[in-house]
Amino acid sequence: MSAALAWRFAKRELRGGLAGFRIFLACLALGVATIAAIGSVRSSIEAGLAAEGAALLGGDAEMEFTYRFASDAERAWMLETSERMSEIIDFRSMAVVDRGETAERGLTQVKAVDGAYPLIGAVTLVPDIPLEVALAVEDGLPGGVMQQILIDRLGLQIGDRFKLGTQTFRLTAALTNEPDNAGGFGLAPRSIVATAALQESGLLQPGTLYESKYRLDLPDGTDLEAVKTEMQTRFAESGVRWRDSRNGAPGVAEFVERLGAFLILVGLSGLAVGGIGVSAAIRAYLSRKTTVIAILRSLGADRQTIFLTYFFQIGVLSLIGIAMGLVLGAGLPVLLGPILQSSLPVPAIFTLYPAPLVEAALYGVLTALIFTLWPLARTEDVRAAALFRDAAGAARALPAVRYLGVTALLLAVLLALASWFSGSAQLTLWAAVGILGALVLLAVAAALTGRVAKVTAPRTRRRPALRWALNAISSAHEPALPVVLSLGLGLSVLSAVGQIDGNLRTAIARDLPDVAPSYFFVDIQKTQIDGFLRRVTEDPAVSDTETAPMLRGLITRINDRPATEVAGEHWVVQGDRGVTYAASIPETTTVTAGEWWPEDYTGPPQISFAAEEAEEMGLKLGDTITINILGRDITGTITSFREVDFSTAGMGFVMVMNPAALSGAPHSFIATVYAEEEAEAAILRDLSNAYPNITAIRVRDAISRVSDLLSGLADATSYGASVMLVTGFLVLIGAAAASQTSRIYEAAILKTLGASRKRILTSFALRAALTGAAAGSVALLAGIAGAWAVTFFVLETEFAVIWPNAVAIIGGGIIATLLASLVFAAAPLAARPARILRARE
């Protein structure tokens, strides 16, 4: 027999239409569509960020300095290199509105701009006036604009006055859009004022925490890489950071890429659920073809021909399902593009992108092969004798070794592709282990459910509906395995997401009053620190206060090598970091290795480094670190490691140096104040009135914004899990449809024995509810285990089961199986026993 003959047989089988394969196609198409849609949206955002790179950045290139302005030499080079230049100062401050004896205060992210801003795009204001008009001086007062949320919070109207530091401004408009805002995370709403208006505000003193950014409009055709290299060579020791339009919003781009990769892994989990449905559909189809296969075998068809016949048929149908998924996954983002764009904080270009479609197609082909190969291999066990006796049940539990080997190889290829496409082999492997572990656990649960049902059934003689249900569950003809696997896997992911989200919210509510400070105060000048401490330490409502000198620096070299070459992409070397100094070991500090310097030490700079971060970066005692602070390189030796707990929201520094190394540099102080909530308003009022330049960050508000961001991530994951549930529900429908013939026969026998329709329906409902309860219970255990691992090892906080979420998961499993089962209950209940039994005879 040849492959050509197998193809002829397959074409004849395909003439029968799609009967029995609708669930097969739906499961495969939905899984592929999910991955294609996620990838298409990610590609759309990436294309939008690339196309609008200069607009998002605010220029062709940007040079950024920490807590200082550009020097004369740096400014001269920028003017020489560019056609236009714009200077921007970015910092946090308190906006204050005086109302007689009281005042309203709100934290704001201030952007101070010059007359050239914006180089690209336009600022949108309400009322619609030019920015230069909005910021102009009128009657001796400069103008300022704010986001509407801050205007509402302060109770302002257009024309009202507010203060930044000691400078009074007029509110001239509401800020609705900044062309150079990529939608990144911020602790406070935006205000824009003119840089010249801040000269007398007291906010830009030496040591104040601010950043200066210089946007450059470069000549057409400029080689950005060449300009960047020239800048880095000329100002190698200045601590300047360079960005250009090739990646105008690097933080957003990286976030989108990682979130997209994570969601695609969730989509792969959904494809695994669909694969279970695919496998179940093929098993059901082949069981109906036992007679056909036996006839072919009796006519001389060998095993290879039989296998290829159905392999070709399933292959064609798989390609149809994958094509349907690609059309759906590519078309939906384009059709919904206007709606998605209006809800996205970043630009996106919605069109067809081949790369995510190829990725989704590869996943679909591999999934189809993995989940169809095993049931197709069972065709080898069908013999000609099946024409004369029920030999279908004699198939081996496992296929031949060659099929197991090919399946393992396909799984390895799938994992390799997922690691490549996601960019994180570790994340992919953990996801694969989680899915495999959940599937094994669910398979064991399905087997135990059948075993328990078989043992329990004889003890329920007085409850016939329950006994029938238990006997059906323990029967080999009842598809409990695909039901528990498909529904359980979707519920497992949803359960884990619900538990993680609930524990995160609980941790915030539980830990904030006892652990986190009420306020962070920054920009406290040296001349103000004594008065500041008097106010807070004499207040009985203040339980604790911590202060520290504050500088920020960029780690440029480690052991005289580029920092990124040694530490890779570790977060410590990805931007500027807080640096402080201390003569003696702080009371709350535990040194884990090395020794602290003497209190009167004045020798070469020494550094105490955070122990956990040092281990992650591969640092050891005696290593040298070069930190650029205010344009000056300071090289120190690591002489100790210490514990630093960043999870308390308290004061924590990666690096502490000896006083002689830093005390001469201009700097300010920061402080954390732990106070009773009812005393917070008075503390803020008194300190703001006495020291207008000080900025207060309310920790509860900051944590709330972080919580909202994490909730958004949880929602995105929940949507992915919901797709898995939809796929799982389709599998349930397919399983119910596959067992409809046996249920009709069962109902006919029960009716013959005198059972009523109500009791038969009760039996069907009980078996569905019991199977759903088993799937939901095991899914809950798997979800709790996964949520505990994430909460304990990643979030590093306590874990407790969120019982309302847990009960909902079990209830959802029961409801889903009930609905899927009862959809196909009508035919068995309406069956006429005489006709059914006569046909089976």
C-alpha positions in Angstrom: 0.0 0.0 0.0 1.2 3.5 -0.7 0.7 7.0 0.6 -1.2 7.9 -2.6 -3.8 5.2 -1.8 -4.0 6.5 1.8 -4.6 10.0 0.4 -7.5 8.6 -1.8 -9.1 7.0 1.2 -8.6 10.2 3.2 -10.3 12.3 0.5 -13.3 9.9 0.5 -13.5 10.3 4.3 -13.4 14.0 4.0 -16.5 13.9 1.7 -18.5 13.1 4.7 -18.2 16.8 5.8 -17.3 18.1 9.2 -19.7 15.9 11.2 -18.0 15.0 14.5 -15.2 17.6 13.9 -16.9 20.9 14.8 -15.6 20.8 18.4 -12.2 19.8 17.0 -12.1 22.8 14.7 -13.4 25.2 17.4 -10.9 24.2 20.0 -7.9 24.4 17.6 -9.2 27.7 16.0 -9.8 29.4 19.4 -6.4 28.5 20.7 -4.6 29.7 17.6 -6.7 32.8 17.4 -5.8 33.7 21.0 -2.1 33.5 20.3 -2.4 35.3 17.0 -4.5 38.1 18.5 -2.1 38.7 21.4 0.9 38.7 19.1 -0.9 41.0 16.6 -1.7 43.5 19.3 1.8 43.4 20.7 3.2 43.9 17.2 0.8 46.8 16.6 2.0 48.6 19.8 5.7 47.9 18.9 5.1 49.3 15.4 3.4 52.4 16.9 6.3 53.0 19.4 8.8 52.6 16.6 6.9 55.0 14.2 6.3 57.6 16.9 9.7 57.2 18.6 10.8 60.8 18.1 7.4 62.1 19.1 7.3 60.0 22.3 10.8 61.0 23.1 10.2 64.7 22.3 13.1 64.8 19.8 15.5 62.8 17.7 17.7 62.3 20.7 17.8 63.1 24.4 20.6 63.6 26.9 19.6 63.3 30.6 21.5 64.4 33.7 20.7 63.6 37.3 20.4 66.5 39.7 22.4 68.9 37.6 22.2 71.0 34.5 24.4 70.4 31.5 27.8 72.0 31.7 28.9 74.7 29.3 30.9 72.2 27.2 27.9 69.7 27.1 25.5 72.5 26.1 27.9 73.8 23.4 28.2 70.3 21.9 24.5 69.8 21.8 23.9 73.2 20.1 26.6 72.4 17.6 25.2 68.9 16.8 21.5 69.8 16.6 19.4 72.2 14.7 17.3 72.9 17.7 17.5 72.1 21.4 14.9 72.1 24.2 15.7 72.0 28.0 13.3 70.3 30.3 13.4 69.9 34.1 11.5 67.1 35.7 10.9 66.8 39.4 8.2 66.2 42.1 6.8 69.0 44.2 3.8 70.0 46.3 1.1 72.2 44.7 -0.4 74.3 47.4 -3.7 76.3 47.2 -4.1 78.8 50.1 -7.6 79.3 51.4 -7.4 81.7 54.3 -6.2 79.8 57.3 -6.3 76.5 55.5 -4.6 75.1 52.4 -5.1 72.3 49.9 -2.0 70.3 49.0 -1.4 67.8 46.3 1.7 66.0 45.0 2.5 66.7 41.4 5.1 65.8 38.8 6.4 69.1 37.5 7.8 69.6 34.0 9.5 72.9 33.6 10.0 73.8 30.0 11.7 76.5 27.8 10.3 78.3 24.8 11.4 75.6 22.4 9.2 72.9 24.0 7.8 70.8 22.4 10.2 70.2 19.5 7.8 67.6 18.0 4.0 67.5 18.3 1.8 69.8 20.3 0.5 70.1 23.9 -3.3 69.9 24.1 -5.0 72.2 26.5 -8.5 73.1 27.6 -9.3 75.8 26.7 -7.5 75.4 23.4 -4.7 77.9 23.7 -1.0 77.7 22.7 1.3 76.5 25.5 3.4 79.7 25.3 0.3 81.7 26.0 -0.7 79.5 28.9 2.7 79.9 30.5 3.2 83.6 29.9 3.5 86.1 32.7 0.5 88.3 33.3 0.1 90.9 36.0 3.4 89.7 37.4 2.3 86.1 37.8 3.5 83.3 35.5 0.9 80.8 34.1 0.8 77.1 34.7 -1.3 74.1 33.5 -2.3 70.9 35.3 -4.0 67.6 34.6 -7.7 67.7 35.3 -7.4 65.1 38.1 -5.1 67.4 40.1 -7.3 70.5 39.4 -10.3 68.6 40.8 -8.3 67.3 43.8 -7.2 70.9 44.7 -10.7 72.4 44.0 -9.3 74.9 41.4 -10.9 76.8 38.6 -9.3 78.4 35.6 -7.8 81.7 36.8 -7.2 80.5 40.4 -3.7 80.7 42.0 -1.5 77.9 43.3 2.0 77.7 44.6 5.1 75.6 43.8 7.6 76.2 46.5 7.5 80.0 47.2 6.4 80.9 43.6 2.8 81.7 42.9 1.3 80.7 39.5 -2.0 81.3 37.7 -3.9 78.2 36.5 -4.6 78.9 32.8 -5.7 75.6 31.4 -6.2 71.9 31.9 -3.5 69.6 30.4 -5.1 66.8 28.4 -2.1 65.6 26.3 1.6 65.7 26.3 3.3 64.6 23.0 6.3 63.2 24.8 4.4 61.2 27.4 4.5 57.5 26.6 2.0 56.5 29.3 4.5 55.4 31.8 3.9 54.9 35.5 4.0 58.0 37.6 3.3 58.7 41.3 1.5 62.0 40.7 -0.5 64.0 38.1 1.5 66.3 35.8 1.9 70.1 36.0 3.8 72.2 33.4 5.4 75.6 34.0 8.1 77.7 32.5 11.6 77.0 33.8 12.3 80.8 34.1 9.4 81.0 36.5 11.1 78.7 39.0 14.1 80.8 39.6 12.6 82.3 42.8 10.7 79.2 43.9 13.5 77.6 46.0 12.8 74.3 44.3 16.0 73.9 42.3 18.7 74.3 45.0 21.9 72.3 45.1 21.2 68.8 46.1 17.5 68.9 45.1 16.2 65.8 43.4 15.5 66.7 39.8 16.5 65.6 36.3 17.4 67.8 33.4 16.6 66.5 29.9 17.9 68.1 26.7 15.9 67.1 23.5 17.8 67.5 20.2 16.3 68.0 16.8 19.0 66.5 14.6 19.6 67.2 10.9 17.8 64.8 8.4 19.9 61.7 7.7 21.9 61.9 10.9 23.5 58.6 11.9 22.1 58.2 15.5 24.6 55.5 16.4 27.5 57.6 15.3 26.3 60.7 17.2 25.7 58.5 20.3 29.2 57.1 20.1 30.7 60.6 19.7 28.8 61.8 22.8 29.8 58.8 24.9 33.5 59.3 23.9 33.5 63.0 24.6 31.6 62.9 27.9 32.5 59.4 29.1 32.9 60.5 32.7 29.9 62.9 33.0 27.2 60.4 33.9 25.0 61.5 31.0 22.3 59.1 29.8 21.4 58.9 26.1 18.2 57.9 24.4 17.1 58.4 20.8 14.1 57.9 18.6 15.0 54.3 17.8 13.5 53.4 21.2 11.6 56.5 22.3 9.8 54.7 25.2 12.1 51.9 26.3 10.3 51.2 29.5 6.9 50.9 27.8 8.4 48.8 25.0 10.0 46.4 27.4 6.8 46.2 29.5 4.7 45.4 26.4 7.1 42.8 25.2 7.2 41.0 28.6 3.5 41.2 29.1 2.8 39.9 25.6 5.2 37.0 26.1 3.5 36.1 29.4 0.1 36.3 27.8 1.2 34.1 24.9 2.3 31.5 27.5 -1.2 31.8 28.9 -2.5 31.3 25.4 -0.4 28.2 25.0 -2.1 26.9 28.2 -5.4 27.5 26.4 -4.1 25.7 23.4 -3.2 22.8 25.6 -6.8 22.7 26.8 -7.9 22.8 23.2 -5.5 20.0 22.5 -7.3 17.8 25.0 -10.5 18.5 23.2 -8.8 17.7 19.9 -7.6 14.4 21.2 -11.0 13.5 22.7 -12.7 14.4 19.4 -10.3 12.1 17.4 -10.8 9.2 19.8 -14.6 9.5 19.5 -14.4 9.8 15.7 -12.1 6.8 15.4 -14.2 4.7 17.7 -17.1 5.2 15.2 -14.7 4.2 12.4 -13.7 0.8 14.0 -15.8 -1.1 11.5 -14.4 0.8 8.5 -10.9 0.2 9.7 -11.6 -3.5 10.2 -13.0 -3.8 6.7 -9.9 -2.1 5.2 -7.7 -4.5 7.3 -9.7 -7.5 6.0 -9.1 -6.3 2.4 -5.4 -6.2 2.9 -4.6 -2.6 4.1 -1.6 -2.6 6.3 -1.1 -0.5 9.5 0.8 2.2 7.7 -1.9 2.8 5.2 -4.6 2.9 7.9 -2.5 5.4 9.9 -1.8 7.6 6.9 -5.4 7.6 5.8 -6.6 9.2 9.0 -3.4 11.2 9.5 -4.0 12.9 6.2 -7.7 13.5 7.0 -6.9 14.9 10.5 -4.1 16.9 9.0 -6.3 18.6 6.4 -8.9 19.4 9.1 -6.1 20.7 11.4 -5.0 23.1 8.7 -8.5 24.3 8.3 -8.8 24.9 12.0 -5.5 26.7 12.1 -6.4 28.9 9.1 -9.7 29.8 10.8 -7.8 30.7 14.0 -5.3 32.9 12.0 -8.1 34.7 10.2 -9.9 35.4 13.5 -6.7 36.3 15.4 -5.5 38.6 12.6 -8.8 40.2 11.8 -10.2 41.0 15.2 -7.3 43.4 16.2 -7.7 45.2 12.9 -11.5 45.4 13.2 -11.3 46.6 16.8 -8.3 48.8 16.2 -10.1 52.1 16.7 -11.6 50.9 20.0 -8.3 49.4 21.2 -6.4 52.5 20.2 -8.7 54.8 22.2 -8.1 52.7 25.4 -4.3 52.4 25.0 -2.0 55.0 26.5 0.6 54.4 23.7 0.4 54.6 19.9 -0.4 51.5 17.9 -0.7 50.7 14.2 -3.2 48.0 13.7 -2.7 46.1 10.5 -1.7 42.6 9.4 1.7 41.4 10.8 3.1 38.1 9.4 5.4 37.3 12.4 2.8 36.7 15.1 0.7 34.8 12.6 3.6 32.5 11.7 4.2 32.1 15.4 0.6 31.1 16.1 0.6 28.8 13.1 3.7 27.0 14.3 2.1 26.6 17.8 -1.1 25.3 16.2 0.7 22.7 13.9 2.8 21.4 16.8 -0.2 21.2 19.2 -2.3 19.4 16.5 0.5 16.9 15.9 1.2 16.3 19.7 -2.5 15.7 20.5 -3.5 13.7 17.4 -0.5 11.4 17.1 -1.4 9.4 20.2 -5.1 8.6 19.3 -4.1 8.0 15.7 -1.6 5.4 16.8 -4.4 3.4 18.2 -5.6 2.6 14.7 -2.8 0.0 14.5 -4.6 -2.0 17.2 -7.8 -2.4 15.2 -7.9 -5.8 13.6 -10.2 -7.5 11.1 -11.7 -9.5 14.0 -13.5 -6.3 15.2 -16.1 -7.1 12.5 -17.2 -10.1 14.5 -16.7 -9.0 18.2 -16.0 -5.9 20.2 -12.3 -5.7 19.9 -12.0 -2.0 20.1 -11.5 -2.1 23.8 -8.4 -4.2 23.4 -6.2 -1.3 22.4 -3.1 -0.8 24.4 -3.0 2.1 27.0 0.2 3.4 25.4 1.1 3.5 21.7 4.2 2.1 20.2 7.6 3.4 21.4 8.2 5.2 18.1 5.1 7.3 18.6 6.1 8.1 22.2 9.5 9.2 20.9 8.1 11.4 18.2 5.7 13.0 20.7 8.5 13.8 23.1 10.5 15.3 20.2 7.5 17.5 19.2 7.1 18.6 22.8 10.8 19.6 22.9 10.4 21.6 19.7 7.3 23.3 21.1 9.2 24.3 24.3 12.2 25.5 22.3 10.0 27.7 20.0 8.1 29.1 23.1 11.4 29.9 24.8 12.6 31.7 21.6 9.5 33.6 20.9 8.9 34.6 24.6 12.5 35.6 25.1 12.6 33.8 28.5 13.5 30.2 28.6 13.1 30.2 32.4 9.6 31.6 32.3 8.7 29.1 29.5 10.1 26.1 31.4 8.3 27.1 34.6 5.0 27.5 32.7 5.5 24.1 31.0 6.3 22.4 34.4 3.2 24.1 35.8 0.9 22.9 33.0 2.4 19.4 33.0 2.1 19.2 36.8 -1.6 20.4 36.7 -2.4 17.9 33.9 -0.8 15.0 35.8 -2.7 16.0 38.9 -5.9 16.3 37.0 -5.4 12.9 35.3 -4.8 11.2 38.6 -7.9 13.0 40.0 -10.0 11.7 37.0 -8.8 8.2 37.7 -9.5 8.5 41.4 -12.9 9.9 40.7 -13.8 6.9 38.6 -12.4 4.5 41.3 -14.2 6.2 44.2 -17.4 6.2 42.1 -17.1 2.5 41.5 -16.5 1.7 45.2 -19.3 4.0 46.3 -22.0 3.0 43.8 -23.0 -0.3 45.6 -23.6 1.6 48.8 -26.3 3.9 47.3 -28.9 1.2 46.5 -31.7 3.4 48.1 -30.8 6.3 45.8 -31.1 4.9 42.3 -30.4 8.3 40.5 -27.1 8.7 42.4 -26.2 5.0 41.9 -26.7 5.4 38.1 -24.6 8.5 38.1 -21.8 6.8 40.0 -21.9 3.8 37.8 -21.7 6.0 34.7 -18.7 7.9 36.0 -16.8 4.7 36.7 -17.7 3.3 33.3 -15.0 3.2 30.6 -17.6 4.8 28.2 -18.0 8.0 30.3 -15.5 10.6 29.2 -14.5 11.8 32.6 -10.8 12.2 31.7 -11.2 14.9 29.0 -13.8 16.7 31.2 -11.6 16.9 34.2 -8.5 17.8 32.2 -9.9 20.5 30.1 -12.1 22.2 32.6 -9.6 21.7 35.5 -6.7 23.3 33.6 -8.7 26.4 32.8 -10.0 26.6 36.4 -6.4 26.1 37.7 -5.1 29.2 36.0 -8.2 31.2 37.0 -7.8 30.0 40.6 -4.2 30.9 40.8 -4.9 34.4 39.4 -7.7 35.0 41.9 -5.6 33.8 44.8 -2.6 35.9 43.9 -4.7 39.0 43.4 -6.6 38.5 46.6 -3.4 37.9 48.6 -1.7 41.0 47.1 -4.7 43.2 48.2 -4.8 41.5 51.6 -1.0 42.1 52.1 -1.4 45.8 51.2 -4.3 46.2 53.6 -2.6 44.2 56.3 0.9 45.5 56.2 0.4 49.2 55.4 -0.6 50.5 58.8 2.0 48.5 60.7 5.0 48.5 58.4 4.9 51.3 55.8 5.6 54.9 56.7 3.0 57.6 56.4 5.1 59.9 54.3 8.4 60.2 52.4 9.8 63.7 52.6 12.4 64.6 50.1 14.5 67.7 49.2 15.1 68.7 52.9 18.0 71.1 52.8 20.8 70.9 55.4 19.6 74.1 57.0 16.1 72.7 57.4 16.8 69.2 58.8 17.0 70.3 62.5 13.7 72.1 62.4 12.1 69.3 60.5 13.2 66.8 63.1 11.9 69.0 66.0 8.4 69.1 64.5 8.1 65.4 63.9 9.9 64.0 67.0 8.0 66.2 69.4 4.6 65.0 68.0 3.2 62.1 70.2 1.4 60.8 67.2 4.7 60.0 65.4 6.0 56.6 66.3 9.2 56.7 64.3 11.3 58.9 62.1 14.3 58.0 59.9 16.5 60.5 58.0 19.4 60.1 55.7 21.5 62.3 53.4 20.4 61.6 49.8 22.3 61.6 46.6 21.8 59.7 43.4 24.4 58.2 41.2 24.8 56.0 38.2 27.0 52.9 38.5 29.3 53.1 35.5 32.0 50.6 36.2 32.6 47.5 38.3 36.2 46.4 38.8 37.2 48.9 36.1 34.9 47.2 33.6 31.6 48.6 32.2 28.9 47.9 34.8 26.5 46.3 32.3 29.2 44.0 31.1 29.6 42.6 34.7 26.0 42.8 36.0 24.1 42.4 32.7 20.6 43.9 32.8 20.3 43.8 36.6 18.0 46.6 37.8 20.7 48.2 39.9 22.8 49.2 36.9 19.8 50.1 34.7 19.5 53.7 36.0 20.6 56.0 38.7 20.3 54.7 42.3 20.0 56.3 45.7 23.3 56.7 47.6 23.8 57.8 51.2 26.6 58.0 53.8 26.8 57.0 57.4 29.6 57.1 59.9 28.3 54.2 62.1 26.1 51.2 61.5 22.4 52.3 61.6 20.4 50.6 64.3 18.2 48.7 61.9 21.1 47.5 59.7 22.6 44.0 59.9 26.0 43.5 58.4 26.2 40.0 56.8 29.8 40.0 55.7 32.9 42.2 56.0 33.4 45.1 58.3 32.0 48.7 58.7 34.5 51.6 58.5 35.5 53.4 61.7 33.4 56.5 62.6 36.4 58.8 62.0 37.5 57.1 58.8 38.8 59.6 56.1 40.6 57.2 53.8 39.7 56.1 50.2 36.0 55.6 49.6 34.4 52.5 51.0 31.0 51.0 50.2 28.5 48.8 52.0 26.4 47.0 49.4 23.0 45.3 49.7 23.7 41.6 50.2 21.0 40.1 48.1 21.6 42.4 45.1 25.3 41.8 45.4 24.8 38.1 45.2 22.6 38.5 42.1 25.2 40.7 40.4 28.1 38.4 41.4 29.9 40.9 43.6 32.3 40.0 46.4 34.2 41.8 49.1 37.1 43.8 47.7 35.4 44.6 44.4 35.5 48.2 43.3 32.5 50.2 42.0 32.6 53.5 40.2 29.6 55.8 40.8 29.0 59.0 38.8 27.4 61.6 41.1 26.7 65.0 39.7 29.0 64.4 36.8 31.9 63.3 39.0 33.2 59.7 39.2 33.8 58.3 42.7 35.4 54.8 42.9 35.0 52.9 46.2 35.8 49.5 47.5 33.1 47.1 48.8 34.1 46.4 52.4 30.8 45.0 53.7 27.4 43.5 52.7 24.2 44.2 54.7 20.6 43.2 54.7 18.2 45.6 53.0 14.5 44.9 53.0 12.8 46.9 50.2 9.4 45.3 50.7 8.5 47.4 53.8 8.3 50.6 51.8 10.7 52.2 54.3 14.1 53.7 53.7 16.5 51.4 51.9 19.7 52.1 50.0 21.6 49.7 47.8 24.8 51.6 48.6 26.1 53.3 51.7 29.5 55.1 51.7 31.7 56.6 54.4 31.0 60.3 55.1 34.3 61.6 53.8 33.5 60.2 50.3 30.3 62.2 49.8 29.7 64.8 52.5 31.3 67.5 50.4 29.0 67.0 47.4 25.8 69.2 47.3 22.9 67.1 48.6 19.7 67.2 50.5 18.1 64.9 53.1 15.2 62.5 52.9 13.0 61.3 55.8 10.3 58.7 56.5 7.7 59.5 59.1 5.6 56.8 60.8 2.5 58.5 62.3 -1.1 57.8 63.1 -3.4 58.4 60.2 -5.4 61.1 61.9 -2.2 63.1 62.5 -0.9 63.0 58.9 -2.8 66.1 57.7 -1.4 68.3 60.5 2.1 67.1 59.9 1.9 67.8 56.2 0.4 71.3 56.8 3.0 72.4 59.3 6.0 71.2 57.4 4.7 72.5 54.0 4.1 76.0 55.6 7.5 76.1 57.2 9.5 74.6 54.3 7.6 75.1 50.9 10.4 73.4 49.0 10.0 70.1 50.7 8.0 67.4 48.8 5.9 64.9 50.6 4.9 61.6 49.1 2.1 59.9 50.8 3.0 56.2 50.8 -0.6 54.9 50.9 -1.3 56.8 47.7 1.8 55.4 46.0 1.0 51.9 47.0 -2.6 52.4 45.8 -1.3 53.3 42.3 1.0 50.3 42.3 -1.9 48.1 43.4 -4.0 49.5 40.5 -1.3 48.6 38.1 -0.9 45.1 39.4 -4.7 44.7 39.3 -4.6 45.6 35.6 -2.0 42.9 35.0 -4.2 40.4 36.9 -7.2 41.5 34.8 -5.2 40.8 31.6 -4.2 37.4 32.8 -7.8 36.7 33.8 -8.9 37.4 30.3 -6.4 34.8 29.0 -7.7 32.3 31.6 -11.2 33.1 30.5 -10.3 32.0 26.9 -9.1 28.8 28.4 -12.4 28.3 30.2 -14.3 28.9 26.9 -12.1 26.3 25.2 -12.7 24.0 28.2 -16.4 24.4 27.9 -16.2 23.5 24.2 -14.4 20.3 25.2 -17.2 19.6 27.7 -19.8 20.0 24.9 -17.7 17.7 22.7 -17.5 15.1 25.4 -21.2 15.3 26.0 -21.9 15.0 22.3 -19.5 12.0 22.0 -21.3 10.2 24.8 -24.8 11.0 23.6 -25.3 7.6 21.8 -24.4 5.7 25.0 -26.7 8.0 27.0 -29.6 7.4 24.7 -29.1 3.6 25.0 -28.8 4.0 28.8 -32.0 6.0 29.0 -33.8 3.5 26.9 -32.9 0.6 29.2 -33.8 2.7 32.3 -37.2 3.6 30.8 -37.8 -0.1 30.0 -37.1 -0.9 33.7 -39.6 1.7 34.8 -37.4 4.8 35.5 -39.1 8.2 35.0 -37.7 11.0 32.9 -37.3 13.1 36.0 -35.1 10.5 37.7 -33.1 9.9 34.5 -32.5 13.7 34.2 -31.5 13.8 37.9 -29.0 11.0 37.2 -27.5 13.0 34.3 -27.3 16.1 36.4 -25.6 14.3 39.3 -22.9 12.8 37.2 -22.2 16.2 35.6 -22.1 17.9 39.0 -19.9 15.3 40.6 -17.4 15.4 37.6 -17.4 19.2 37.7 -16.9 19.2 41.5 -13.9 16.9 41.0 -12.4 19.1 38.3 -13.0 22.3 40.4 -11.6 20.8 43.6 -8.4 19.6 42.0 -8.1 22.9 40.0 -8.4 24.7 43.3 -5.6 22.7 44.8 -3.4 23.3 41.8 -4.3 27.0 41.7 -3.6 27.4 45.4 -0.2 25.7 45.0 0.8 27.9 42.1 -0.5 31.1 43.8 1.5 30.1 47.0 4.7 29.7 45.0 4.3 33.1 43.3 3.2 34.9 46.5 6.0 33.4 48.6 8.9 33.3 46.2 8.2 36.3 43.9 6.1 38.7 46.0 7.8 37.6 49.2 4.7 38.0 51.4 2.4 35.9 53.5 -0.1 33.6 51.8 -3.6 32.8 52.9 -6.4 31.0 50.9 -9.0 33.5 49.7 -12.1 31.3 50.3 -14.7 33.3 48.4 -12.5 32.9 45.3 -12.0 29.2 46.1 -15.7 28.5 46.4 -16.4 30.3 43.2 -13.9 28.1 41.3 -15.6 24.9 42.5 -19.1 26.3 41.8 -17.9 27.3 38.3 -16.8 23.8 37.6 -20.1 22.3 38.6 -22.1 24.9 36.7 -20.0 24.4 33.5 -20.4 20.7 33.4 -24.1 20.9 34.3 -24.7 23.2 31.4 -22.7 21.2 28.9 -24.4 17.9 30.0 -27.9 19.2 30.0 -27.6 20.7 26.5 -27.6 17.1 25.3 -30.1 15.7 27.7 -33.2 16.2 25.5 -32.4 13.4 23.0 -31.9 10.7 25.6 -35.1 11.7 27.5 -37.1 11.7 24.3 -35.8 8.4 23.1 -38.3 5.5 22.5 -37.0 2.4 24.2 -38.4 -0.1 21.6 -36.8 1.6 18.6 -33.4 2.1 20.4 -33.2 -1.5 21.7 -34.4 -3.0 18.5 -31.7 -1.1 16.6 -28.9 -2.2 19.0 -30.0 -5.8 18.8 
